Amino acid sequence: MIKSNVKNNHLDIGYERLCVCPTKHINCMTGKEWMKSQLGVWRFTYERRDIRDKKVHPAVYPISLAKKCIELFTHQGELVIDPFVGSGTTLVAAQDSNRNAVGFDLKEEYISLCQIRLEENRNLLNVNTNQIAIKDNAKNIKHYIKENSVSLILTSPPYANLLNRKRKNKSRRNRKNEQFLQIEQYSQDPNDLGVMELDEYTETIKNIYGSLLPLLKSKGHCVVNVPDFWWDNKRITLHISIINALTEVGYELRNTIIWDRTNIVNGIGIFGWPSNYITMGTTFEYLLHFWKPE
């Protein structure tokens, strides 16, 4: 569903549990499922419903990743928010898991893509929850969502202006491919985090997540998927910027999970050999898990 912009008119969307789990349980998982989730390194595969074409969207995570986070930190019927929803993967995963969800994005075409994916997926499922895509800036989410109603904030935010540059592909092999000299960017909208320098980006992230904190339930969870980058022979520690920004506004870092991507990355070149050792950000990313302290 696409909703037009409204202000100070909270969405009519569910956020209470539909399951019969004990009150103190944080999810509907079995003990065996819980034990698998305790491992600090996760692997996922893409499926047919995933968006893999970078011309459609330059940076996506698998439905299976979003679904695992949603099922780990929420119950059926509870509310999930994605402040940078992009292609809508979080919404699709919430639909799969029978969770209510709302996603926000600046681009009309991404909201339309969300709608298409949700409609196609709904035809395959029997769910009694709602998933909504809204075209608006993430800083306005507080106008749509009631305080103390969100169980999970889940997203992969734009990576500052690190995608807003021509790809050089400085590997010793496979130097020229379809990504060579391409700019894999979301937009050139000045409100887009993807065009901001790192300092402005960090401050904007801090302000957005600060405005989201009152929406979270006590001990509600927040997961941010983000990599680090190499730029001009320097490591850009984006994950540390995110951690600092969120902890400054009141979130508590609980866990750092590594998304091991080596099973889905093809054609890695010999970067830096033989004089400059570089750990490739394409082979792993961070899943930073925070919560709202009681």
PyMOL commands that set and color helices and strands:
alter all, ss='L'
color gray80, all
select helices_A, chain A and resi 31-37+63-73+89-96+108-122+138-143+160-163+193-195+198-215+238-248+281-283
alter helices_A, ss='H'
color red, helices_A
select strands_A, chain A and resi 2-3+41-42+79-82+100-105+131-135+150-155+216-226+229-231+234-236+252-260+284-291
alter strands_A, ss='S'
color yellow, strands_A
deselect
rebuild
show_as cartoon
